[in-house]
Amino acid sequence: MDKFQKSQTVRLIDMVAIAPFLIYVSTKSNITKLDKNLLLILGILTFTYNANNYFKNKLALFPMLNS
């Protein structure tokens, strides 16, 4: 597996496991409101950042998908 493919795999893991877990914990944990809000924001930003980079790299690799 080359470096590009490995980074894309990590981005997918972040989008389908890490970000949803952070959002889930922010709604279910017995923690302060500040911590809940920080986890929620972190989960949303994690998903957004990784999705943006994943699709940007995917379009760079397959330019015919950009139409």
C-alpha positions, 0 to 999 in steps of 0.5 A: 500500500503506497503512502497516498492510499494509506492516507486515504484509508486513514481519512476514511477511518476518521470519517466513519469511526472517529468522528461519529464516535466523538459525536456519540460521546458528546451526546451520551457521556456524563460530562460537563456541558463545555466538554460535550460541546467541545467533543461535538465540535471536534467530531464535526470538524474531524469529519468535515476536514477529512471528507474535504481532503478525501474527495479533493484527493479522489478528484485529483486522482480521477479528474473525469469525476469532476464533471 
